[in-house]
């Protein structure tokens, strides 16, 4: 392996680790936002439904819950990408 090959390999490793770090950071920030807002949103819509029950408010509750699930899946995908990026460094 030449010096150029070694330098290139180290650069690739640093990029992968930086990517993993940024993905973990983004996932953590999104998780804080989700934790702070998702439950409040569902509770607010449920209160609205109690005050004025309708087909639409029931559907709003389902959509809010679905949005929360989607957000959780998105965060899990970011963490999985970060894990894979970090694990790929081991293979290098």
N, CA, C and O atoms as CSV, one atom per row, in Angstrom:
chain,resi,resn,atom,element,x,y,z
A,1,UNK,N,N,0.851,-1.176,0.000
A,1,UNK,CA,C,0.000,0.000,0.000
A,1,UNK,C,C,0.898,1.241,0.000
A,1,UNK,O,O,1.820,1.354,0.807
A,2,UNK,N,N,0.617,2.151,-0.902
A,2,UNK,CA,C,1.414,3.371,-1.002
A,2,UNK,C,C,0.922,4.403,0.011
A,2,UNK,O,O,-0.122,4.241,0.643
A,3,UNK,N,N,1.704,5.459,0.140
A,3,UNK,CA,C,1.299,6.547,1.037
A,3,UNK,C,C,-0.021,7.177,0.590
A,3,UNK,O,O,-0.863,7.535,1.413
A,4,UNK,N,N,-0.184,7.303,-0.726
A,4,UNK,CA,C,-1.444,7.855,-1.241
A,4,UNK,C,C,-2.624,6.959,-0.890
A,4,UNK,O,O,-3.694,7.443,-0.520
A,5,UNK,N,N,-2.423,5.649,-1.008
A,5,UNK,CA,C,-3.486,4.701,-0.650
A,5,UNK,C,C,-3.830,4.814,0.830
A,5,UNK,O,O,-5.003,4.799,1.205
A,6,UNK,N,N,-2.811,4.925,1.663
A,6,UNK,CA,C,-3.035,5.052,3.109
A,6,UNK,C,C,-3.766,6.350,3.436
A,6,UNK,O,O,-4.697,6.363,4.242
A,7,UNK,N,N,-3.339,7.433,2.807
A,7,UNK,CA,C,-3.984,8.726,3.046
A,7,UNK,C,C,-5.443,8.686,2.596
A,7,UNK,O,O,-6.324,9.208,3.279
A,8,UNK,N,N,-5.690,8.071,1.456
A,8,UNK,CA,C,-7.055,7.959,0.942
A,8,UNK,C,C,-7.914,7.111,1.882
A,8,UNK,O,O,-9.063,7.458,2.155
A,9,UNK,N,N,-7.365,6.009,2.374
A,9,UNK,CA,C,-8.101,5.133,3.294
A,9,UNK,C,C,-8.436,5.874,4.587
A,9,UNK,O,O,-9.548,5.754,5.100
A,10,UNK,N,N,-7.487,6.632,5.110
A,10,UNK,CA,C,-7.740,7.404,6.334
A,10,UNK,C,C,-8.793,8.483,6.104
A,10,UNK,O,O,-9.632,8.740,6.969
A,11,UNK,N,N,-8.742,9.107,4.941
A,11,UNK,CA,C,-9.737,10.124,4.612
A,11,UNK,C,C,-11.137,9.509,4.565
A,11,UNK,O,O,-12.085,10.070,5.114
A,12,UNK,N,N,-11.258,8.365,3.914
A,12,UNK,CA,C,-12.554,7.686,3.812
A,12,UNK,C,C,-13.067,7.308,5.194
A,12,UNK,O,O,-14.252,7.473,5.483
A,13,UNK,N,N,-12.190,6.806,6.042
A,13,UNK,CA,C,-12.581,6.441,7.408
A,13,UNK,C,C,-13.078,7.672,8.164
A,13,UNK,O,O,-14.095,7.613,8.856
A,14,UNK,N,N,-12.359,8.785,8.029
A,14,UNK,CA,C,-12.773,9.996,8.752
A,14,UNK,C,C,-14.118,10.514,8.239
A,14,UNK,O,O,-14.926,11.010,9.024
A,15,UNK,N,N,-14.364,10.405,6.944
A,15,UNK,CA,C,-15.647,10.833,6.379
A,15,UNK,C,C,-16.773,9.958,6.914
A,15,UNK,O,O,-17.833,10.468,7.280
A,16,UNK,N,N,-16.554,8.647,6.963
A,16,UNK,CA,C,-17.580,7.728,7.469
A,16,UNK,C,C,-17.876,7.991,8.942
A,16,UNK,O,O,-19.036,7.988,9.355
A,17,UNK,N,N,-16.833,8.217,9.730
A,17,UNK,CA,C,-17.048,8.490,11.152
A,17,UNK,C,C,-17.745,9.830,11.363
A,17,UNK,O,O,-18.595,9.963,12.244
A,18,UNK,N,N,-17.384,10.818,10.556
A,18,UNK,CA,C,-18.040,12.123,10.642
A,18,UNK,C,C,-19.512,12.012,10.253
A,18,UNK,O,O,-20.377,12.614,10.889
A,19,UNK,N,N,-19.788,11.246,9.211
A,19,UNK,CA,C,-21.171,11.023,8.792
A,19,UNK,C,C,-21.962,10.356,9.914
A,19,UNK,O,O,-23.077,10.776,10.226
A,20,UNK,N,N,-21.386,9.318,10.520
A,20,UNK,CA,C,-22.063,8.627,11.621
A,20,UNK,C,C,-22.341,9.589,12.766
A,20,UNK,O,O,-23.435,9.593,13.329
A,21,UNK,N,N,-21.362,10.393,13.106
A,21,UNK,CA,C,-21.523,11.356,14.196
A,21,UNK,C,C,-22.639,12.352,13.899
A,21,UNK,O,O,-23.465,12.638,14.766
A,22,UNK,N,N,-22.663,12.875,12.689
A,22,UNK,CA,C,-23.702,13.843,12.305
A,22,UNK,C,C,-25.093,13.208,12.288
A,22,UNK,O,O,-26.074,13.842,12.678
A,23,UNK,N,N,-25.173,11.959,11.836
A,23,UNK,CA,C,-26.468,11.274,11.822
A,23,UNK,C,C,-26.969,11.022,13.236
A,23,UNK,O,O,-28.153,11.211,13.518
A,24,UNK,N,N,-26.073,10.595,14.131
A,24,UNK,CA,C,-26.469,10.390,15.529
A,24,UNK,C,C,-26.935,11.706,16.153
A,24,UNK,O,O,-27.928,11.741,16.881
A,25,UNK,N,N,-26.216,12.774,15.863
A,25,UNK,CA,C,-26.574,14.085,16.411
A,25,UNK,C,C,-27.946,14.527,15.900
A,25,UNK,O,O,-28.779,15.000,16.673
A,26,UNK,N,N,-28.174,14.373,14.611
A,26,UNK,CA,C,-29.464,14.739,14.026
A,26,UNK,C,C,-30.587,13.907,14.621
A,26,UNK,O,O,-31.649,14.436,14.950
A,27,UNK,N,N,-30.356,12.604,14.762
A,27,UNK,CA,C,-31.371,11.722,15.351
A,27,UNK,C,C,-31.682,12.147,16.782
A,27,UNK,O,O,-32.844,12.161,17.187
A,28,UNK,N,N,-30.659,12.489,17.540
A,28,UNK,CA,C,-30.867,12.931,18.918
A,28,UNK,C,C,-31.668,14.218,18.999
A,28,UNK,O,O,-32.551,14.356,19.845
A,29,UNK,N,N,-31.357,15.162,18.116
A,29,UNK,CA,C,-32.100,16.429,18.099
A,29,UNK,C,C,-33.559,16.208,17.707
A,29,UNK,O,O,-34.461,16.803,18.296
A,30,UNK,N,N,-33.786,15.358,16.720
A,30,UNK,CA,C,-35.158,15.072,16.299
A,30,UNK,C,C,-35.928,14.329,17.381
A,30,UNK,O,O,-37.130,14.537,17.553
A,31,UNK,N,N,-35.238,13.470,18.102
A,31,UNK,CA,C,-35.886,12.736,19.191
A,31,UNK,C,C,-36.349,13.695,20.289
A,31,UNK,O,O,-37.430,13.523,20.851
A,32,UNK,N,N,-35.535,14.698,20.591
A,32,UNK,CA,C,-35.936,15.699,21.590
A,32,UNK,C,C,-37.188,16.447,21.131
A,32,UNK,O,O,-38.112,16.671,21.913
A,33,UNK,N,N,-37.205,16.824,19.872
A,33,UNK,CA,C,-38.360,17.533,19.319
A,33,UNK,C,C,-39.593,16.644,19.373
A,33,UNK,O,O,-40.667,17.082,19.786
A,34,UNK,N,N,-39.435,15.399,18.958
A,34,UNK,CA,C,-40.562,14.464,18.973
A,34,UNK,C,C,-41.084,14.276,20.382
A,34,UNK,O,O,-42.292,14.326,20.612
A,35,UNK,N,N,-40.181,14.060,21.331
A,35,UNK,CA,C,-40.601,13.837,22.715
A,35,UNK,C,C,-41.330,15.050,23.279
A,35,UNK,O,O,-42.277,14.905,24.053
A,36,UNK,N,N,-40.898,16.220,22.902
A,36,UNK,CA,C,-41.509,17.446,23.428
A,36,UNK,C,C,-42.865,17.746,22.792
A,36,UNK,O,O,-43.734,18.333,23.436
A,37,UNK,N,N,-43.048,17.350,21.543
A,37,UNK,CA,C,-44.231,17.805,20.809
A,37,UNK,C,C,-45.256,16.735,20.450
A,37,UNK,O,O,-46.452,17.024,20.406
A,38,UNK,N,N,-44.821,15.527,20.196
A,38,UNK,CA,C,-45.741,14.513,19.672
A,38,UNK,C,C,-46.882,14.214,20.634
A,38,UNK,O,O,-48.046,14.191,20.235
A,39,UNK,N,N,-46.553,13.986,21.889
A,39,UNK,CA,C,-47.586,13.654,22.869
A,39,UNK,C,C,-48.542,14.836,23.056
A,39,UNK,O,O,-49.754,14.649,23.160
A,40,UNK,N,N,-47.992,16.046,23.097
A,40,UNK,CA,C,-48.829,17.240,23.255
A,40,UNK,C,C,-49.814,17.385,22.101
A,40,UNK,O,O,-50.972,17.752,22.302
A,41,UNK,N,N,-49.345,17.093,20.894
A,41,UNK,CA,C,-50.196,17.232,19.719
A,41,UNK,C,C,-51.374,16.256,19.799
A,41,UNK,O,O,-52.521,16.643,19.576
A,42,UNK,N,N,-51.088,14.993,20.117
A,42,UNK,CA,C,-52.156,13.996,20.213
A,42,UNK,C,C,-53.128,14.367,21.331
A,42,UNK,O,O,-54.343,14.275,21.154
A,43,UNK,N,N,-52.599,14.785,22.480
A,43,UNK,CA,C,-53.464,15.162,23.604
A,43,UNK,C,C,-54.356,16.354,23.253
A,43,UNK,O,O,-55.531,16.378,23.619
A,44,UNK,N,N,-53.811,17.326,22.557
A,44,UNK,CA,C,-54.602,18.504,22.171
A,44,UNK,C,C,-55.741,18.107,21.233
A,44,UNK,O,O,-56.867,18.583,21.380
A,45,UNK,N,N,-55.448,17.245,20.284
A,45,UNK,CA,C,-56.492,16.812,19.352
A,45,UNK,C,C,-57.529,15.955,20.078
A,45,UNK,O,O,-58.723,16.049,19.791
A,46,UNK,N,N,-57.077,15.116,21.021
A,46,UNK,CA,C,-58.029,14.306,21.795
A,46,UNK,C,C,-58.957,15.191,22.629
A,46,UNK,O,O,-60.147,14.901,22.751
A,47,UNK,N,N,-58.416,16.270,23.202
A,47,UNK,CA,C,-59.263,17.216,23.951
A,47,UNK,C,C,-60.271,17.890,23.026
A,47,UNK,O,O,-61.438,18.060,23.381
A,48,UNK,N,N,-59.815,18.265,21.851
A,48,UNK,CA,C,-60.713,18.857,20.863
A,48,UNK,C,C,-61.826,17.873,20.509
A,48,UNK,O,O,-62.985,18.261,20.367
A,49,UNK,N,N,-61.467,16.609,20.368
A,49,UNK,CA,C,-62.460,15.590,20.031
A,49,UNK,C,C,-63.487,15.424,21.153
A,49,UNK,O,O,-64.663,15.174,20.889
A,50,UNK,N,N,-63.041,15.563,22.401
A,50,UNK,CA,C,-63.984,15.464,23.526
A,50,UNK,C,C,-64.947,16.653,23.544
A,50,UNK,O,O,-66.122,16.505,23.879
A,51,UNK,N,N,-64.442,17.823,23.184
A,51,UNK,CA,C,-65.288,19.022,23.152
A,51,UNK,C,C,-66.267,19.000,21.984
A,51,UNK,O,O,-67.420,19.414,22.109
A,52,UNK,N,N,-65.789,18.516,20.863
A,52,UNK,CA,C,-66.611,18.525,19.653
A,52,UNK,C,C,-66.306,17.274,18.825
A,52,UNK,O,O,-65.609,17.342,17.812
A,53,UNK,N,N,-66.838,16.135,19.269
A,53,UNK,CA,C,-66.529,14.892,18.556
A,53,UNK,C,C,-67.062,14.907,17.119
A,53,UNK,O,O,-68.182,15.340,16.848
A,54,UNK,N,N,-66.237,14.430,16.240
A,54,UNK,CA,C,-66.655,14.316,14.840
A,54,UNK,C,C,-65.783,13.277,14.151
A,54,UNK,O,O,-64.762,12.836,14.678
A,55,UNK,N,N,-66.214,12.911,12.976
A,55,UNK,CA,C,-65.437,11.974,12.164
A,55,UNK,C,C,-64.058,12.569,11.856
A,55,UNK,O,O,-63.051,11.862,11.849
A,56,UNK,N,N,-64.035,13.868,11.606
A,56,UNK,CA,C,-62.772,14.535,11.248
A,56,UNK,C,C,-61.786,14.555,12.416
A,56,UNK,O,O,-60.592,14.323,12.224
A,57,UNK,N,N,-62.282,14.831,13.627
A,57,UNK,CA,C,-61.347,14.858,14.763
A,57,UNK,C,C,-60.820,13.461,15.067
A,57,UNK,O,O,-59.669,13.314,15.478
A,58,UNK,N,N,-61.640,12.437,14.872
A,58,UNK,CA,C,-61.165,11.052,15.038
A,58,UNK,C,C,-60.058,10.762,14.023
A,58,UNK,O,O,-59.045,10.138,14.342
A,59,UNK,N,N,-60.277,11.228,12.803
A,59,UNK,CA,C,-59.273,11.035,11.759
A,59,UNK,C,C,-58.008,11.836,12.074
A,59,UNK,O,O,-56.898,11.379,11.801
A,60,UNK,N,N,-58.175,13.029,12.648
A,60,UNK,CA,C,-57.013,13.837,13.051
A,60,UNK,C,C,-56.183,13.104,14.103
A,60,UNK,O,O,-54.954,13.120,14.047
A,61,UNK,N,N,-56.850,12.463,15.059
A,61,UNK,CA,C,-56.138,11.698,16.092
A,61,UNK,C,C,-55.329,10.582,15.442
A,61,UNK,O,O,-54.156,10.389,15.762
A,62,UNK,N,N,-55.961,9.851,14.527
A,62,UNK,CA,C,-55.251,8.764,13.846
A,62,UNK,C,C,-54.064,9.279,13.045
A,62,UNK,O,O,-53.000,8.660,13.040
A,63,UNK,N,N,-54.241,10.405,12.369
A,63,UNK,CA,C,-53.144,10.986,11.584
A,63,UNK,C,C,-52.009,11.465,12.486
A,63,UNK,O,O,-50.838,11.300,12.145
A,64,UNK,N,N,-52.342,12.052,13.622
A,64,UNK,CA,C,-51.304,12.508,14.557
A,64,UNK,C,C,-50.511,11.323,15.087
A,64,UNK,O,O,-49.288,11.393,15.210
A,65,UNK,N,N,-51.201,10.242,15.399
A,65,UNK,CA,C,-50.509,9.031,15.870
A,65,UNK,C,C,-49.653,8.436,14.757
A,65,UNK,O,O,-48.536,7.977,14.994
A,66,UNK,N,N,-50.191,8.450,13.544
A,66,UNK,CA,C,-49.434,7.933,12.401
A,66,UNK,C,C,-48.199,8.790,12.146
A,66,UNK,O,O,-47.129,8.267,11.833
A,67,UNK,N,N,-48.344,10.086,12.276
A,67,UNK,CA,C,-47.210,10.991,12.112
A,67,UNK,C,C,-46.135,10.698,13.148
A,67,UNK,O,O,-44.946,10.694,12.828
A,68,UNK,N,N,-46.545,10.454,14.379
A,68,UNK,CA,C,-45.599,10.131,15.433
A,68,UNK,C,C,-44.848,8.838,15.106
A,68,UNK,O,O,-43.634,8.755,15.295
A,69,UNK,N,N,-45.568,7.839,14.618
A,69,UNK,CA,C,-44.935,6.574,14.235
A,69,UNK,C,C,-43.960,6.793,13.086
A,69,UNK,O,O,-42.857,6.247,13.092
A,70,UNK,N,N,-44.362,7.587,12.108
A,70,UNK,CA,C,-43.491,7.904,10.981
A,70,UNK,C,C,-42.218,8.586,11.471
A,70,UNK,O,O,-41.120,8.252,11.027
A,71,UNK,N,N,-42.365,9.534,12.378
A,71,UNK,CA,C,-41.225,10.261,12.926
A,71,UNK,C,C,-40.285,9.304,13.666
A,71,UNK,O,O,-39.065,9.401,13.533
A,72,UNK,N,N,-40.854,8.382,14.444
A,72,UNK,CA,C,-40.045,7.388,15.156
A,72,UNK,C,C,-39.289,6.501,14.169
A,72,UNK,O,O,-38.119,6.187,14.387
A,73,UNK,N,N,-39.950,6.098,13.089
A,73,UNK,CA,C,-39.294,5.286,12.061
A,73,UNK,C,C,-38.168,6.064,11.384
A,73,UNK,O,O,-37.107,5.508,11.099
A,74,UNK,N,N,-38.401,7.343,11.130
A,74,UNK,CA,C,-37.388,8.198,10.507
A,74,UNK,C,C,-36.152,8.298,11.401
A,74,UNK,O,O,-35.022,8.188,10.926
A,75,UNK,N,N,-36.376,8.507,12.692
A,75,UNK,CA,C,-35.272,8.592,13.650
A,75,UNK,C,C,-34.529,7.263,13.711
A,75,UNK,O,O,-33.298,7.241,13.736
A,76,UNK,N,N,-35.266,6.161,13.734
A,76,UNK,CA,C,-34.640,4.836,13.762
A,76,UNK,C,C,-33.798,4.607,12.504
A,76,UNK,O,O,-32.728,4.004,12.578
A,77,UNK,N,N,-34.273,5.083,11.359
A,77,UNK,CA,C,-33.512,4.945,10.116
A,77,UNK,C,C,-32.222,5.759,10.155
A,77,UNK,O,O,-31.182,5.298,9.685
A,78,UNK,N,N,-32.284,6.960,10.711
A,78,UNK,CA,C,-31.064,7.768,10.856
A,78,UNK,C,C,-30.044,7.046,11.727
A,78,UNK,O,O,-28.856,7.009,11.405
A,79,UNK,N,N,-30.514,6.472,12.833
A,79,UNK,CA,C,-29.612,5.740,13.728
A,79,UNK,C,C,-29.028,4.516,13.032
A,79,UNK,O,O,-27.851,4.203,13.214
A,80,UNK,N,N,-29.839,3.821,12.237
A,80,UNK,CA,C,-29.362,2.645,11.502
A,80,UNK,C,C,-28.304,3.057,10.482
A,80,UNK,O,O,-27.283,2.384,10.344
A,81,UNK,N,N,-28.541,4.157,9.768
A,81,UNK,CA,C,-27.532,4.658,8.828
A,81,UNK,C,C,-26.229,4.987,9.552
A,81,UNK,O,O,-25.145,4.678,9.058
A,82,UNK,N,N,-26.336,5.609,10.712
A,82,UNK,CA,C,-25.145,5.947,11.491
A,82,UNK,C,C,-24.417,4.682,11.925
A,82,UNK,O,O,-23.191,4.609,11.847
A,83,UNK,N,N,-25.172,3.689,12.382
A,83,UNK,CA,C,-24.558,2.417,12.784
A,83,UNK,C,C,-23.828,1.768,11.613
A,83,UNK,O,O,-22.698,1.301,11.756
A,84,UNK,N,N,-24.482,1.743,10.460
A,84,UNK,CA,C,-23.870,1.123,9.283
A,84,UNK,C,C,-22.623,1.875,8.838
A,84,UNK,O,O,-21.634,1.260,8.440
A,85,UNK,N,N,-22.666,3.195,8.902
A,85,UNK,CA,C,-21.499,3.991,8.530
A,85,UNK,C,C,-20.338,3.699,9.471
A,85,UNK,O,O,-19.197,3.531,9.040
A,86,UNK,N,N,-20.646,3.640,10.758
A,86,UNK,CA,C,-19.605,3.349,11.747
A,86,UNK,C,C,-19.075,1.921,11.581
A,86,UNK,O,O,-17.868,1.693,11.662
A,87,UNK,N,N,-19.977,0.963,11.348
A,87,UNK,CA,C,-19.560,-0.430,11.178
A,87,UNK,C,C,-18.728,-0.621,9.918
A,87,UNK,O,O,-17.845,-1.478,9.883
A,88,UNK,N,N,-19.000,0.170,8.883
A,88,UNK,CA,C,-18.234,0.034,7.646
A,88,UNK,C,C,-16.780,0.438,7.844
A,88,UNK,O,O,-15.903,0.002,7.097
A,89,UNK,N,N,-16.525,1.270,8.847
A,89,UNK,CA,C,-15.144,1.665,9.151
A,89,UNK,C,C,-14.351,0.447,9.610
A,89,UNK,O,O,-13.170,0.308,9.292
A,90,UNK,N,N,-15.005,-0.428,10.356
A,90,UNK,CA,C,-14.335,-1.634,10.849
A,90,UNK,C,C,-13.876,-2.496,9.683
A,90,UNK,O,O,-12.816,-3.121,9.743
A,91,UNK,N,N,-14.687,-2.529,8.607
A,91,UNK,CA,C,-14.323,-3.303,7.430
A,91,UNK,C,C,-13.181,-2.687,6.641
A,91,UNK,O,O,-12.522,-3.380,5.866
A,92,UNK,N,N,-12.937,-1.397,6.825
A,92,UNK,CA,C,-11.867,-0.706,6.080
A,92,UNK,C,C,-10.584,-0.941,6.733
A,92,UNK,O,O,-9.556,-0.449,6.267
